[in-house]
Amino acid sequence: MKPSRALSAALLLLFSSLAPAQDASEAEYRDFAGPNGKPIQAVVVDKSDTEVILLLKNGKRTTVPLDKLIPMDREYVSSWNKEKAIFLQKCRGLSIRQLLELRGYESFPFTFESNSIFMNGKLNGTAGKFLIDTGAGTSLINTDFAKLAKCEVGPMDQVIYGVAGQAPAAWCDVPNISFGEAVFKGRKILATDLSNGLPQGQKARQDAILGADIMSQLDAVISYPERRIFLRPDKSDEEAVAGASDATEGDEAMSFRIFKTKDNQTHRGNIASKTPTVVTLTLVGGKTLQIPVSKLVPGDAEYVANWSEAGALFLKYCGSLTIHELLQLRQYQSFQYERRGNHIFVDGTLNDNDVTYMIDTGADGTCLHVDAARKYGCQVGEMDKWVYGIGGKAPAAETLIPKLTMGEAVMTNRKILSCDLNRDREGEMDYVGLFGADFMRELDAVITYRENRVFLIQRKGPANAPVAPAK
């Protein structure tokens, strides 16, 4: 930026008598209007209602009254956020996983099959494989898995809908369903045959579907780049930390991490200090606890080994930054999504037409409603393909999308499938299709339920994604 006018003589005097400062090499400098129209490179270190502390490139700092700054520089200082500055200077190396675990989230790795994502969970103590599905308004259990876990399955007198139409379902009494420390008790969850409509002899890939009902309650964050889902166990039926269920970003109740030992003990707190063999935790409530690192489960032992001053600084100075702000600082673009029931809808374009997509991590591939594909200029082939999902299988057509956008992300000449997504339903659709896991994976998507946002960052991707079944 070029200064619009010079600083006053008084400011010149201030710049000439400076005290030394540290960490000049790590700062990101900006041109402030200096004496005689000459720009002065400095970075804001701190501010009050009446003055600002500036760090110069020579490593020295000064305190400048705000009324000595030109309007443009004063406006910049007014919008400057100390927490964001500390994060960029000291904490930018922290991964999304570290940032969320420092916030009290418990993280779980997920695996890819095609583009769908799966995690482990337990139904009534029986281990199972759960499909993470933002397109499922409610969680579902495969009837065979429900019976294996000794859950009582009622009559098949309910109806559920999916990409291929409708299917019968039954209410299932679930004494206990858990994901790590998150525990739900006495739930009623729908059960259905998740292998319905698959080719003969093929079993369902999942024992159950983790739907938006549970993910919403647990403030889930789905991170494609780290292949992890993050959940807040204190939001489950068994509250882990008193008062944490109502906590907001920056509250003390959010400032803890879950540590587990090999003998199945769980502790919640922050690292106060560590040696090569012992970690000292400050627990929620203020007490301290020393644990031999060798007694921690491997993931937590690794976390302790990687713990750094950056994590401590983040907790001390950056606690009130939202996930939205943290990811924006990492150059993600974000979209406030619309919640309809438990489904997620985001605006975008299809061949330069403004449209709405439903975000569906349970769909291996993006899939358009065939009528919308034709209406908005896509090249739709013969209905000689198949999609599989709730309701069985349905005919589909290979479809070429010349151009699709969501925010700044642009995808061109993509082959996907289109089918009748409105099958067995009444009324017209007000969205054009499913924005599936193929595009979510390519765009390193992060989905947050607490803030109702989808974050995308476009990196170099394939010129054309392969056609995959929608489910």
Buried (B, 14 or more C-beta within 10 A) or exposed (E): EEBEEBBBEEBBEBBEEBEEBEEBEEBEBBBBBBBEEEEBBBBBBBBEEEBBBBBBEEBBBBBBEBEBBBEBBBEBBEEBBEBBBBBBBBBEEBBBBBBBBBBBBBBBBBEEEBBBBBBBBBBBEBEBBBBBBBBBBBBBBBBBBBBBBEBEBBEBEBEBBBBBBBBEBBBBBBBBBBBBBBBBEEBEBBBBBBBBBBEEEEEBBBBBBBBBBBBBBBBBBBBBBBBBBBBBBBBBBEEBBEEBBEBEBBBEBBBBBBBBBEEEEEBBBBBBEBEEEBBBBBBBEEEEEEBEBEBBBEEBBEBBEEBBEBBBBBBEBBBEBBBBBBBBBBEBBBBEBBEEEBBBBBBBBBBEEEBBBBBBBBBBBBBBBBBBBBBBEBEBBEBEBBBBBBBBBBBBBBBBBBBBBBBEBEBEEBBBBBBBBBBBEEEEBEBBBBBBBBBBBBBBBBBBBBBBBBBBBBEEBEEEBEBBBBB
